Amino acid sequence: MKVKRRKIKRGRIEIIPLIDTIVILLVFYMTFSRFAEMERSAGIKLPESTVGADFTQSPNQLIVNMVSADDLTVAGRHYKAADLPGLLGQIKTKQPDVDSLILRGNRQMNYQNLSAFLNACSKAGIADVTFATLEK
């Protein structure tokens, strides 16, 4: 009895799904990097420091851009320093996982504005505040 041999299929790489996957990843990383850059470019002149770590934002951090006491930007919306305690309280109730802030303060800001900001953070229960600076 003659046994019929099966033809061995050779493996091949499908290139179309590979290209689709790479394009999707490329679009994802391009949009993510653009949003991260938009958050940094608020027109604030950051103070300079000689030591410090690179800027990294964790998912539990909120970025606050502070030009002056009358011009705060949180998540793309403008506020005044007097609105900050209520705003941080609302953010804390809506997003309880937010446990720290990154303050991007203007170089010409005075200590009185900074003190009001830290008091508002204390009232909202946020103890971890990071100050963003430029490396000199």
C-alpha positions as CSV (number, residue, x, y, z in Angstrom):
1,M,0.0,0.0,0.0
2,K,1.3,3.3,-1.0
3,V,1.1,6.1,1.7
4,K,0.6,9.5,0.3
5,R,3.0,12.0,1.8
6,R,1.7,15.4,2.9
7,K,3.3,18.4,1.5
8,I,5.2,20.4,4.1
9,K,4.1,23.9,4.4
10,R,6.8,26.4,4.8
11,G,6.2,29.3,7.3
12,R,5.9,32.8,6.0
13,I,5.7,36.2,7.5
14,E,2.6,38.1,6.8
15,I,3.8,41.6,6.1
16,I,0.4,43.5,5.9
17,P,-0.6,42.9,9.6
18,L,2.9,43.8,10.7
19,I,2.7,47.2,8.8
20,D,-0.7,47.9,10.3
21,T,0.6,47.2,13.8
22,I,3.7,49.4,13.3
23,V,1.5,52.3,12.0
24,I,-0.8,52.1,15.0
25,L,2.1,52.2,17.4
26,L,3.7,55.1,15.5
27,V,0.4,57.1,15.7
28,F,0.0,56.3,19.4
29,Y,3.5,57.4,20.3
30,M,3.3,60.6,18.1
31,T,0.1,61.7,19.8
32,F,1.3,60.9,23.3
33,S,4.5,62.8,22.8
34,R,2.6,65.8,21.4
35,F,0.3,66.0,24.4
36,A,3.2,65.8,26.8
37,E,5.0,68.6,25.0
38,M,1.8,70.8,25.1
39,E,1.7,70.4,28.9
40,R,5.3,71.7,29.2
41,S,5.0,74.6,26.8
42,A,2.9,77.1,28.8
43,G,5.3,80.0,28.3
44,I,6.7,79.9,31.9
45,K,10.3,80.9,32.5
46,L,11.3,78.3,35.0
47,P,14.0,79.0,37.7
48,E,17.4,77.4,37.1
49,S,19.1,74.9,39.4
50,T,22.4,73.2,39.4
51,V,21.3,69.8,40.6
52,G,18.1,67.8,40.2
53,A,16.5,64.8,38.4
54,D,14.9,64.8,34.9
55,F,11.2,65.6,34.6
56,T,9.1,62.5,34.9
57,Q,5.4,62.6,35.5
58,S,3.6,59.7,37.1
59,P,-0.1,59.1,36.5
60,N,-0.9,60.2,40.1
61,Q,0.6,63.7,39.6
62,L,-1.1,66.9,38.6
63,I,0.8,69.7,36.9
64,V,0.1,73.2,38.0
65,N,1.5,76.1,36.0
66,M,1.8,79.3,38.0
67,V,2.7,82.5,36.3
68,S,1.5,84.7,39.1
69,A,-1.1,84.7,41.9
70,D,-3.7,85.8,39.3
71,D,-2.7,83.3,36.6
72,L,-2.7,79.6,37.4
73,T,-3.3,76.9,34.8
74,V,-4.5,73.4,35.8
75,A,-5.4,70.9,33.1
76,G,-5.6,73.7,30.5
77,R,-7.9,76.0,32.4
78,H,-7.0,79.3,34.0
79,Y,-7.7,80.0,37.7
80,K,-6.7,82.5,40.4
81,A,-4.8,81.6,43.6
82,A,-8.0,82.3,45.6
83,D,-9.8,79.5,43.7
84,L,-7.0,77.0,44.4
85,P,-8.2,75.5,47.7
86,G,-11.6,74.7,46.3
87,L,-10.2,73.5,43.0
88,L,-7.7,71.1,44.7
89,G,-10.5,69.8,47.0
90,Q,-12.7,69.1,43.9
91,I,-9.9,67.3,42.1
92,K,-9.1,65.3,45.2
93,T,-12.7,64.1,45.6
94,K,-13.1,63.3,41.8
95,Q,-9.7,61.7,41.5
96,P,-8.6,60.3,44.9
97,D,-5.5,58.7,43.4
98,V,-4.0,62.1,42.8
99,D,-1.5,62.4,45.7
100,S,1.1,64.8,44.4
101,L,1.6,68.0,42.4
102,I,4.2,69.3,40.1
103,L,4.5,73.1,40.4
104,R,5.9,74.9,37.4
105,G,6.3,78.3,38.8
106,N,7.5,81.4,37.0
107,R,11.0,82.7,37.7
108,Q,9.7,86.1,38.8
109,M,7.2,84.7,41.3
110,N,7.5,85.9,44.8
111,Y,7.4,83.8,48.0
112,Q,4.0,85.1,49.1
113,N,2.4,83.5,46.0
114,L,4.3,80.3,46.7
115,S,3.2,80.3,50.3
116,A,-0.5,80.6,49.3
117,F,-0.1,77.7,46.9
118,L,1.5,75.4,49.6
119,N,-1.3,76.4,52.1
120,A,-3.9,75.4,49.5
121,C,-2.2,72.1,48.9
122,S,-2.1,71.4,52.7
123,K,-5.8,72.1,53.0
124,A,-6.5,69.7,50.2
125,G,-4.4,67.0,51.8
126,I,-1.7,67.0,49.2
127,A,1.7,66.8,50.9
128,D,3.9,65.8,48.0
129,V,4.8,68.9,45.9
130,T,7.6,68.8,43.3
131,F,9.1,72.1,42.0
132,A,10.0,72.0,38.3
133,T,13.2,73.8,37.4
134,L,15.6,74.1,34.4
135,E,19.1,72.6,34.7
136,K,21.7,75.3,34.6
